[in-house]
Amino acid sequence: MHFLVEAEAGIRLGVYGRPAAGDNGLFWPADPAERAKAARRRKSKPVKPSPRAQADMARSEHLAGIAVPVWEVRRGHAQELPAYVTAAEIPAWSTGSCPGSTTTSTAGTRCRSGVR
């Protein structure tokens, strides 16, 4: 889910973007010598996320928290959205257009109507 929301919202330093940018700690070299060198480098230079990376990560988490229940309702796995998800929070790109609208929205815009 994180990959989808990050791709659609243009989030560059979220759950998937940070490893792609080289800030991983999740993936290690296969070669034992390279793995030891990478471990030494991580110890000597601990990676602290930049303010932008922290903001991107928070946005990714927020959008994933919205996307899962929206998907569950749309697929018939749930009857209604949980109280913490409001129609105003559902990004327009999750539907391709705002509910009740005849125009397709661009990524990052939000629906203004109160329709599910």
N, C-alpha and C positions, 0 to 999 in steps of 0.2 A: 504494500500500500504506500509506503514512504516513497518508493521509486516513482510511482504514478503521480502522486501529488507534487513531488519535487519537479518532475518533468513538465507537468501541466502549469505549475505556478512559476516556473523559471527559477527555482531555488537552487543556487549553485553550491552552497556549503552546508547542506543538510546531512542526513544519515548516509546517503549515497555520494553526495558531492565531496564531502571531506576526504573519504578514502581516494576518490578519483583525483583530488588535488594533492595527494601525497601524504595527507595527515591520516595515517591509518592505525597501526597497532593491531589491526584485525587480520592482516595478511602478512606472512613472513616469507622470506626467500627460501627456496627449496634447498639450496646449497648451504651446508652447515657453517662454512666459513663466512659466507655472506650473512647468514642469520645471526651469527655471533657479532659481526660488525654492526649490523642494524640494531641489535640489542644494546651494544655499547653506546651507539649514537643516541638512542632513545633515552638512556640513563643520563647522558651528559647534557642533552638538550631536551628537557621535558617539553612536550607540546602543549601550550595553553591556547585554546581557541581564541581567535580574534573576536572583538565585539560583533563584527558582521557574521562570523561563523556561529556565534552564540544565538544571534537573532534569527539566522536561517534555520538553525536546529529547532528553536522554539516554534517558528512558523511551520516547519515540517511536522512537528509533533501535533500542533494544533489542528492542522489540516487533515492529518491522518486520523485524528480523533473524531473529526466530522465525517470524513469519507467512509469510514467503516459502517457507521449506522445508516448513512444515506444508501450505501450499496445494499445493506441488509433489507431495508424497506423496499427498495426498487426490485430486488430479486425475490421478494416474498418471504424472506426469512424472519422478518419482524413486521408488526402491524403499524407501528408509528415510531417516529423519531423520539429519542430520549429528551427529557426536558432541557438538557444542557445544549442541545443543537436547535438553533432557531433558523427559520427560513432565510433571514438576513445574513446568516453566517455561511450559507452554502454558496461557494463560488460559482459564478455563472458558467465557467468552463466545465464544471462537473456535469452539466446537462447539455452544453453546447449553445444554449440560449436561456434567457431568463424565462421562467414559467409565465405563460400568458403573453409572451412577446413574439413578434414575428421576425425579429432580427437576431442574428447570431452575435453573441458578445465576444469580446477579446479576452484572453487569459488575464487573470488578476482583477477583473471587474466583479462587482457583486450585484446580485439581483436586488432590486429595490422593493419588489412586491412581497406581500406576506404569504404567497402561495407556496405550498410544499415544494 
